[in-house]
Amino acid sequence: MGKPTGFVEIQRQGHAYEPVSDRIRHFDEFVLPMEDGDLRRQGARCMDCGIPFCHSGCPVSNIIPDWNDLVYRKRWREALDVLHSTNNFPEFTGRVCPAPCEQSCTLNLQHEPVTIKNIECAIVDKAWEEGWVRPQIPAHRTSKRVAVVGSGPAGLACAQQLARAGHHVVVCEKNARIGGLLRYGIPDFKMNKLMIDRRMGQMQAEGVKFLPGVNVGVDVTAETLLEDFDAVVLAGGSEQPRDLPVPGRELDGIHFAMDFLTQQNRRLAGEKLGNAKRINAQGKRVIVIGGGDTGSDCIGTSIRQEARWVTQFEILPQPPEREDSAMTWPDWPDKLMTTSSQEEGCRREWTVATKRFLGEDGVVTGLEAVRVEWHTDADGRMTMSEIPDSAFEVKADLVLLAMGFVHPVHEGMLAQFGVDLDGRGNVAAETGDYQTSVEKVFSAGDMRRGQSLVVWAIREGRQCARSVDAFLMGETGLPR
């Protein structure tokens, strides 16, 4: 490493944010970029580890020590090449990934990991500014045609890799714009949609054809795709939300989180909402049920829509402030995570289960909840029980259900293709080849593995592309 003693001499420094009072007044990104010199010093903190656990912590196996060292040495262009060798879209992961690489960093044993995510984002942002990101047009084209259904991170990564292998790739997207969850599910204040548009331009130059507004299973049949293409990749995501079937669920004002987030993103993009029920938090008492990233996004969006107040309910216990590193490292730790949205003004309640929704004239006015406690049974499984006499009521004008997704939508496309499903309701396909039970049909991303991270979707898209290329050509030179 360029600075063998850097981790001893230099303290961890993360990026700064706009003040809360400023950033909640707009939907733009609010992370303040770091100076090159500060980034170089942070890169110098990367240790000469005997085993760089960050490699295994990162789903796409980013070669993190190498580009940390290159940034320290001011060799930014080479750092970009190393970064792109494993990740098609580092500007996506550099903004929305929870950075499992940092949790597995050796320095996290002292709770001060290298700022890997910041450096990753800085490399690719500088590359776009300098004009270093160029189309990688294949020297030769094959005669093979591949249809990719879904334009989220898995579909985009798969499509780009296959186009670079010389195949003719068509991406079908049911929505009006390309990007899937990146476009419609992630708020603009976390990721500006310019990031998607720039990559679309690069991919179009590489030969990818995008067909937005094409709903496979409705506008075009599975049979047509199988007839017209040599391979089909199903990368439509996991879109069936987990519901909360308690009394009062039918009341107006109770919505799935993704309906709320998607509508706001469409509104900002100038898209027409049609006949959809308008969902807005302005002036309302908002309850967000679910403690994950989607719930956090609902908090930040509600605050920017000028909600009266926002409360988040989580059924699990509150994690400790710090993990037991000796017990968990380098695996993902059980510790309290607080997002920028939660810092903006949200009350968080733990070990709360909703019993029923309350309403008047068909509109939600609140909910009844109960405190719960968790126990570990003889088999090591966590079990929950209600605490006697702990029931309470909370007023609410808007309730957002952010409890995750159970599996992809089965009706329509998947039913037409007739692919087998696994025990969880996802498309059955092994990680070795990503092939489904239907000849020449593959699957990747959340549709195959279940609800997961953007970085996992990119990994699956890349690996699926490698499998498709080998299927079409008998061999493949695509990287994993």
Buried (B, 14 or more C-beta within 10 A) or exposed (E): BBBEEBBEEBEBBEBEBBEBEEBBEEBEBBBEBBEEEBBBBBBBBBBBBEEBBBBBBBBBBBBBBBBBBBBBBEBBEBBBBBBBBBBBBBBBBBBBBBBBBBBBBBBBEEEEBBBBBBBBBBBBBBBBEEEBBEBEEEEEEBEBBBBBBBBBBBBBBBBBBBBBBBBBBBBBBBBEBBBBBBBBBBBBBBBBBEBBEBBBEBBEEBBBBBBBEBBBBEEBBBEEBBEEBBBBBBBBBBBBBBEBEEEBBEBEBBBBBBBBBBBBBBBBEEBEEEEEEEBBBEEBBBBBBBBBBBBBBBBBBBBBBEBBBBBBBBBBBEBEEEBEBEEBBBBEBBBEEEBBBBEBBBEBBBBBBBBBBBBEEEEBBBBBBBBBEEEEEEEEEEEEEEEEEBEEEBBBBBBBBBBBBBBBBEEBBBEBBEBEBEEEBBBBBEEEBBBBEBEBBBBBBBBBBBBBBBBBBBBBBBBBBBBBBBBBBEEBEBEE
